[in-house]
Amino acid sequence: MRFLADAGISPRTVEFLRLRGHDAVHVRELALERATDRELVDKARGDSRVLLTFDLDFGEILALGVVDHPSVVIFRLTNERADAVNRRLEVVLAEQAEALNSGALVLVADARYRVRRLPIMRSPE
């Protein structure tokens, strides 16, 4: 699987993914640390990468854009250290690889995670 790690994600998480055979890059490696959230979504979509972030704004961008890619994993953890992120990410990858490949927004908390398939459709009012 291909990943793009946002600025708040540790380079240790990128290395964690690479050691497991994934193609992972950090925004710093691409000189995109000052890119807007929309630019990062476009980059992830264009490169067929799953975006990893702590930033809830990405969920809003996906919801407003009515798009089916890229998949985004948003971490909402009390401990944001790389080892804690890596443990939760390992669970999500083992259980939700198909959803991530087909387009999903995954919100990852300490004890659980929630998956929303893309595109996110609003119910009629």
ZAZAMAR-854781 format. One record per residue (C-alpha): residue number from 0; residue in three letters; chain; x, y, z. Coordinates in Angstrom, 2 decimals, always signed. Last residue first. Layout:
// ZAZAMAR-854781
NULUM  num  residu  chaine       px       py       pz
NULUM  NUM     ALA       A        X        Y        Z
...
***
This chain:
// ZAZAMAR-854781
NULUM  num  residu  chaine       px       py       pz
NULUM  124     GLU       A   -32.84   +17.25    +4.27
NULUM  123     PRO       A   -31.43   +14.58    +2.00
NULUM  122     SER       A   -28.74   +12.43    +3.64
NULUM  121     ARG       A   -25.21   +13.53    +2.92
NULUM  120     MET       A   -22.96   +11.21    +1.01
NULUM  119     ILE       A   -19.39   +10.49    +2.02
NULUM  118     PRO       A   -17.68    +9.21    -1.11
NULUM  117     LEU       A   -16.04    +7.27    +0.31
NULUM  116     ARG       A   -16.63    +4.57    +2.89
NULUM  115     ARG       A   -16.70    +5.66    +6.52
NULUM  114     VAL       A   -14.66    +3.55    +8.95
NULUM  113     ARG       A   -14.58    +4.03   +12.73
NULUM  112     TYR       A   -11.76    +3.01   +15.04
NULUM  111     ARG       A   -11.53    +1.61   +18.53
NULUM  110     ALA       A    -9.59    +1.66   +21.80
NULUM  109     ASP       A    -7.32    +4.69   +21.50
NULUM  108     ALA       A    -9.09    +6.38   +18.60
NULUM  107     VAL       A    -8.62    +5.95   +14.84
NULUM  106     LEU       A   -10.93    +7.76   +12.42
NULUM  105     VAL       A   -10.86    +6.02    +9.04
NULUM  104     LEU       A   -12.11    +7.81    +5.92
NULUM  103     ALA       A   -12.38    +5.31    +3.11
NULUM  102     GLY       A   -11.60    +4.66    -0.55
NULUM  101     SER       A   -11.26    +1.27    -2.29
NULUM  100     ASN       A    -7.74    +0.47    -1.11
NULUM   99     LEU       A    -8.41    +1.74    +2.41
NULUM   98     ALA       A   -11.58    -0.35    +2.66
NULUM   97     GLU       A    -9.73    -3.45    +1.46
NULUM   96     ALA       A    -6.89    -2.91    +3.94
NULUM   95     GLN       A    -9.32    -2.56    +6.86
NULUM   94     GLU       A    -8.53    -5.29    +9.40
NULUM   93     ALA       A    -4.77    -5.77    +9.18
NULUM   92     LEU       A    -4.15    -2.16    +8.19
NULUM   91     VAL       A    -6.30    -0.85   +11.04
NULUM   90     VAL       A    -4.56    -3.05   +13.61
NULUM   89     GLU       A    -1.08    -2.03   +12.42
NULUM   88     LEU       A    -2.12    +1.62   +12.48
NULUM   87     ARG       A    -3.10    +1.34   +16.14
NULUM   86     ARG       A    +0.29    -0.09   +17.13
NULUM   85     ASN       A    +2.14    +2.37   +14.88
NULUM   84     VAL       A    +0.37    +5.40   +16.36
NULUM   83     ALA       A    +1.27    +4.27   +19.89
NULUM   82     ASP       A    +4.92    +3.67   +18.92
NULUM   81     ALA       A    +5.09    +6.98   +17.04
NULUM   80     ARG       A    +3.99    +9.09   +20.00
NULUM   79     GLU       A    +0.52   +10.64   +19.73
NULUM   78     ASN       A    -0.71    +9.35   +23.10
NULUM   77     THR       A    -4.30   +10.49   +23.74
NULUM   76     LEU       A    -5.10    +9.32   +20.23
NULUM   75     ARG       A    -7.34   +10.86   +17.56
NULUM   74     PHE       A    -5.54    +9.57   +14.44
NULUM   73     ILE       A    -7.08   +10.40   +11.06
NULUM   72     VAL       A    -6.57    +7.84    +8.29
NULUM   71     VAL       A    -7.47    +9.23    +4.87
NULUM   70     SER       A    -8.35    +7.32    +1.71
NULUM   69     PRO       A    -7.77    +9.38    -1.37
NULUM   68     HIS       A   -10.17    +8.99    -3.02
NULUM   67     ASP       A   -13.95    +8.57    -3.42
NULUM   66     VAL       A   -14.78   +12.27    -3.63
NULUM   65     VAL       A   -17.83   +14.20    -2.41
NULUM   64     GLY       A   -15.70   +17.32    -1.91
NULUM   63     LEU       A   -17.44   +18.55    +1.22
NULUM   62     ALA       A   -17.06   +15.23    +3.04
NULUM   61     LEU       A   -13.46   +14.73    +1.92
NULUM   60     ILE       A   -12.45   +18.25    +2.94
NULUM   59     GLU       A   -14.23   +17.83    +6.27
NULUM   58     GLY       A   -12.35   +14.64    +7.01
NULUM   57     PHE       A    -9.09   +16.37    +6.13
NULUM   56     ASP       A    -9.83   +19.13    +8.63
NULUM   55     LEU       A    -9.58   +16.59   +11.46
NULUM   54     ASP       A    -5.78   +16.84   +11.41
NULUM   53     PHE       A    -3.87   +13.99   +13.10
NULUM   52     THR       A    -2.77   +12.66    +9.72
NULUM   51     LEU       A    -2.06    +9.70    +7.43
NULUM   50     LEU       A    -3.05   +10.07    +3.75
NULUM   49     VAL       A    -3.46    +6.86    +1.76
NULUM   48     ARG       A    -1.62    +7.21    -1.54
NULUM   47     SER       A    -2.72    +6.89    -5.16
NULUM   46     ASP       A    -0.12    +9.47    -6.31
NULUM   45     GLY       A    -2.67   +11.91    -7.72
NULUM   44     ARG       A    -5.06   +11.33    -4.80
NULUM   43     ALA       A    -2.32   +11.83    -2.19
NULUM   42     LYS       A    -1.12   +14.98    -3.97
NULUM   41     ASP       A    -4.67   +16.34    -4.29
NULUM   40     VAL       A    -5.34   +15.69    -0.60
NULUM   39     LEU       A    -2.02   +17.35    +0.25
NULUM   38     GLU       A    -2.90   +20.40    -1.85
NULUM   37     ARG       A    -6.28   +20.60    -0.12
NULUM   36     ASP       A    -4.60   +20.53    +3.30
NULUM   35     THR       A    -2.33   +23.38    +2.25
NULUM   34     ALA       A    +1.32   +22.70    +1.52
NULUM   33     ARG       A    +3.94   +24.08    +3.94
NULUM   32     GLU       A    +5.46   +20.67    +4.79
NULUM   31     LEU       A    +5.42   +19.75    +1.10
NULUM   30     ALA       A    +9.19   +19.50    +0.53
NULUM   29     LEU       A    +8.67   +15.93    -0.74
NULUM   28     GLU       A   +10.71   +14.29    +2.02
NULUM   27     ARG       A    +9.06   +16.66    +4.49
NULUM   26     VAL       A    +5.60   +15.43    +3.42
NULUM   25     HIS       A    +6.61   +11.95    +4.59
NULUM   24     VAL       A    +6.72    +9.02    +2.20
NULUM   23     ALA       A    +5.50    +5.42    +2.45
NULUM   22     ASP       A    +5.64    +2.58    -0.08
NULUM   21     HIS       A    +4.73    -0.40    +2.09
NULUM   20     GLY       A    +6.85    -3.50    +2.63
NULUM   19     ARG       A    +6.50    -3.85    +6.39
NULUM   18     LEU       A    +9.82    -2.10    +7.04
NULUM   17     ARG       A    +8.52    +0.77    +4.92
NULUM   16     LEU       A    +5.47    +1.16    +7.16
NULUM   15     PHE       A    +7.54    +1.41   +10.36
NULUM   14     GLU       A    +9.91    +3.82    +8.58
NULUM   13     VAL       A    +6.99    +6.13    +7.79
NULUM   12     THR       A    +5.83    +5.77   +11.40
NULUM   11     ARG       A    +9.33    +6.71   +12.60
NULUM   10     PRO       A    +9.09    +9.82   +10.39
NULUM    9     SER       A    +6.49   +10.91   +12.95
NULUM    8     ILE       A    +3.09   +12.09   +11.76
NULUM    7     GLY       A    +2.40   +15.77   +12.43
NULUM    6     ALA       A    +3.64   +16.85    +8.98
NULUM    5     ASP       A    +1.25   +14.57    +7.07
NULUM    4     ALA       A    +2.34   +11.05    +6.07
NULUM    3     LEU       A    +1.64    +9.98    +2.48
NULUM    2     PHE       A    +1.08    +6.23    +2.10
NULUM    1     ARG       A    +1.14    +3.58    -0.64
NULUM    0     MET       A    +0.00    +0.00    +0.00
***
